[in-house]
Amino acid sequence: MPYETVEIPRPTEVDDHEVMRAVDRMAVFGYLGQMVNVGIPLARALDSIAEQYPDGHTRAVLSRLGLELRHGAALSTAMRRFPGSFSALHVGVIAAGETSGRLAPCLQRLARHEERWFSLTRQVRAMMVYPLFVFGAALVLITGLAQVLVSGVAPIVADAKIKMNPLSRLVFWVAGGLRNPAAWALVLAGGIVLGVALARWRRSPGGQRALERLVLRLPLVGEITRKIEAARVCESLATLHESGVAISRALIMTANACETEACRQALLDVESRVVNGMTLSEAFERSGFFHISVAHMVAVGETSGKLTSMLIRSAGYHDLEVRTALEQFAAALEPMMISGLGVLVAVIILLAFAPLYQLVSGLS
């Protein structure tokens, strides 16, 4: 029996847990682009990748996409069934490639797009490892100091009946609590409750807006966030425009893929102005969210007829600025955290041994 005529039940629902990671999506787009480029049927290419791919969730998504294709669905239509794996930008680029007959180049373009953002995301996550390491080291160090204080200094202070200042009493009270397992259990339970509450608040619309406003107002973090969004927007618009998507529709698709509500609303405002007759560069200049350099690069692209290449150049420029800012931030963060940890330990030691200094002064 021919491969295409095998009777296979069509899936009726999608498992929300079947979500492709960014690194898997990058690889799959690249593999598909190469296989389609050499003439392998799309459904067969999906099945071939699924059979060899190590990640179970990715295999499940690819297998279901292959089933949809053999039942007559287009790839873009099948991808819409997996909103957790494919964004509106992915679906739009694939739909444009299917319409224009340039599916292989569009898949390769998406692979490069995913590679850029996977690399940037990995750099941001790597930068966060060091602060977490320092925080863990500080917790271990402070716990060790508590053991020394309670076992060594506290009995002497108690026997001498020294009247301690409020800060020293606080240090000894915290140190005594750190030796009590019940206190650790209470802290752990409180941390879990607080974490769950913050996570729910973060997922709520009001929490998202409040957190975004806070992040965007921070001196350095806010600027980096804006540059990350600008780079993402320029790269996404270049991908969609190169694939043949109309600029107004490309703006809406890119807005749906934005990470922050402020960027999403700014792009929707840009789209509204473009539809009403304003040039894309003027709309970007009046958005109030993007740097003026984005508008300048878009203006050059509109004038020269090379909008895609200028958007790619703008994305690369902002990407380089983000990476440079992250490296500078990491370089400045290391001495600041070490200095802060040193000051904290010094203050704890001074406050802990202040009663002993009073005892020695009284004896002399």
N, C-alpha and C positions, 0 to 999 in steps of 0.2 A: 504493500500500500504506500503511495507517495507520502512524503513527509508532511505536506501542507494539508492533507485531507484527514488526518487522524482526528477522531472525535474526542474532544477534551471539554469537560464541563467548564463553563465560564464562571469566574469568581463573582460572587454577589456582594461581598463586603471586603473591606480593607482593614487589616490589623494595624492599629495605631502604633504598635511596638516595632513594626517593620519600617525602620527609618535608616536611611543611608547616612553615614558620616561624610563630612566634607572631603576627607582624603579618599574615601571610596568613590564618591561622586566624581572627583577629579580623574581618578584612574579609569572609571567606566566610560566617561565621555571621551577620553583619549583612545581607549581600546575600540569603542564603537566607531569613532571617526576613521580610524585606520582600516577597520574591517569593511565599513560601508564604502570607503574610497576604493578598495580593490574589488568591489562588486559582490560581496557576501550579502545575502538577504538579511534584512534587519532582524527579523524574528529569530533566524538561525544564529546570527551574531549574538543576540541577547542570551540565547540558550547556551551557546558556547562559553561565554564569559561566566554565566551563572554556574555552570558545571565545575569550573576551575577556581572560582573565587572563594577565598577562605572564610570571609565573614558571612554568617548565617542570615542576618537581616538583609544584607545586600543580595544574596542569592534569592531570597524570597521575593524581594521587589523585582528583580530582573526576570524571574520566572513568571510572575504575574503580568509583567509588561509583555513578555512573549506570548502569553495566552491571549491577552487583549488584541495583539497584532494579528494573531491567527484567526481571530473572530472578526476581523475586518476593521478594527479601530486604528486610527492614526497614532503615531508615537506620542504626539503632543496631547491628544485626547486621553491616552492611557496614563500619561504622566500626571494629569490632573487628579487622578484617583489617589495620588500619594503626596498631599500637600506638605507633609513633614519632611519629605525627601527632595521635592522639586518645587522651587518658588515660581512665582508668576514670570520672572525673568527667564528661567530655564524653559518654561512652557512656551513663552513668546518667541524665543530664539529658535526653538525646534519647529514651531508652527511656521515661522517665516522661512526656515530652510526647506520644509516640506513643500511650501507653496512655490518657492523659487527654483526648486530642484537642486539646491546647494546644501543638502543636509550634512554631508561629510565636512565641509569647511565650517559650518555652524557648530558641529559637535567639537571640532578641534578648537574653535574659538572659546566655547564654554569650558573646555579643559584648561586652556591658558587662564581664563578668568578665575576658575576655581583654584588653580595653582597659586596665583598671586595672593588671593585672600587667605588661603590655607597657610602660606608662608608668613603673612603678616600676623595672623591669629596665633600661630605658634610662637612668634617672637614676643607677642604681648604676654602669653601664658608663661613663657620662660622667664620673663622679667619679674613675674609675680612669685616665682619660686624663692628667690632670695629673701624678700621680706617675710615670707612664711617661715623660712629656716631661722632667721634671726629672732622672730617672735617665739618659736619653739625653744631656741637656746636661752632666751631671756626667761621663759617660764621655768625651765629646768634650773637655771642659776638662782632665781629668786626662791624657788622651793628649797634648794640646798641651803641658802642663807637662813631660811626659816628654821630648818632643822638645827643649825648652829646656834641661832638666837635662843630658841626655846630650851634646848638642852644645856647650853653653856651660860648664857648671860642672864636669862630670866630668873633662875634660882638665886643667883647672887643679888639681883635687884630686889627680889621678894624678901630675902633674909635681912637685907639692910633697910627695908622699909623706906625706900627712896621715893619721893614724890616726883613722878615723871610729867613732862609736858604733854599736851594732848596728842601731838604728832607721834611722839615716842610710844605713847599708850596704843595708838592706832596700829603702829608697826608690830608691836608685840601681840596685839589682839589678832591681827591678820596672820601672823606667823603661827600662833597657836591653832588657829582655824585650819591652816594648811596641813597640820599633823593629824587632824581628825578626819577619818574616812567618811563620816556622815556629812562633813562640810563639802568634801569633794563630790559626793553623790548629789548634794543639793545644788552645787555649782553646775554639775553636768546636766541635771534635770532642768535647771533654769536656762542653761545655754540652749538645750534642745527646744524648749518651749519658745524662747526668744527667736531662735532660728526659723522655726516653723511659722511663727507670727510674721516675721520679716519677709519670708518667702511668699506667704499669702498676700501680704501688703504689696510686695514687688510685682506680683502677677495681676493685681487689681488695676483698673484704668487710672484711678487717682494716684495710686502708688507709683505707677510707671511715669506719669507726668511729673510728679514731685521729684522723683529720683533723677529724671532727665534734666529738669531745671537746675537741680543742685550740681550735677556733673558738668553741665555746660557753663555754669558760673564759676567753677573752680579755675584758678589762674592758669595752670599748665595743663591739667587734665582736660579742661573744657576745650582748649585750643587743639589738643591732640585729637579729641573726639570729633571736632568739626572737620579736621583734615582727613581723618579716616572716612567720614561720611562723604566728603567731597571726592576723594579718590574712588570710593565705591560707586558713586553716582556717575562720574565721568567714565569709568571702565564699563559700567552697565549700559550707559547710553551709547557708547562706542560699539559695544557688542550687538545691541539691538539695531542701531542704525546701519551698521555694516551688513546685518542680516536682512535688511530691507523693510524693517518695521517703521511705520510713520512716526515722526518725532513726537507728536502729541500722545500717541499710544505708548511709545517708548517711555515717555515721562511718567505716565500712569503706572506702567509695569515696574519701573525703577522705584517709584514712590512706595509701591506695595512691598518692595524688598528692603526698604530702609530699616535700620535698627532703631532709630529714635523717631518719636512723634514729631519733633520740631523739624527734622529733615523731611519727613513725609509730607507735612503740611506745606513746607516751603516749595517742594517739587510740584505739589498740586496747584499752588498759586502760580508757579512758573507755567504750568500747562494751561491754566486758565488765561493767562496773559497772552500766550502764544496763539491760542485758539481765537482770541479777540484781535489778532493782527500784529502783536508786538513781536519783534525779532527775539530769537532765543537768547542772544547775548544781553539784550536790554532786560529781558525777564529775569535772567540770573542776577544781573546787577541790582535790580530792585527787590530781590528776594529777602535780603537782610540776613540770610543764614550763611551763604557761601562767600568765600574770599573773592575780592575783586579780580584776582588773577584768573579765576574760572571764566568770568565774563569776558575778559580780554582774550583768552585762548579761543573761546567759542566765537568771538567776533572775527578773529583771524581766520578760523575755519569757515565761517559763513562767507567771508569776502573771497577767499581763495578757492572755495568749493571743496575743501579737504576737511570737512567737519569731523569725520571719523578719526583721522590721524591726529588732529589737534586735541580731540577728547582723550585719545590714548596718551598723548604727550602730557596733557594736564593731569591725568591719572598717575602717570609715572612720576611727575614732579611732586604731587602731594604724597605719593607713596614714599618717595625718598625723604621728604620732609618729616613724615611720621616716623620712619625708621631712625632718622638722625635724632629727632626729639626723644624717642624712646631710649636710645643709647645714652643721650645726655642725662635724661631723667634717672636711668639706672646708675650712671656714674656718680650723680649727685646724691642719690638715695643711700648708697652704701656708707659713705662717711657719716651722713646724718643719722642713720640708724645705729651705727656703732657708737657715735658720740652720745646719742640719747640713751642707749643702754648703759654706757659708762656712767653718765650722770645719775641715772636712776639707781644703779647699784651703790654709787657713792653716797647718795642721799639716804638710802636705807641703812647703810653702815653707820653714817654719822648719827642718825636718829636713834639707832639701836644702842650705840655705845655712849650716847650722851649721858644716860644715868650712871654708867661706870665712871665717867669723867667727874660727875657730881660727887660720887662716893670717894674718889681719890682726892678731890679738892677738899672735901670735908675732913678727911683724915690728916691732910697736911696742915 
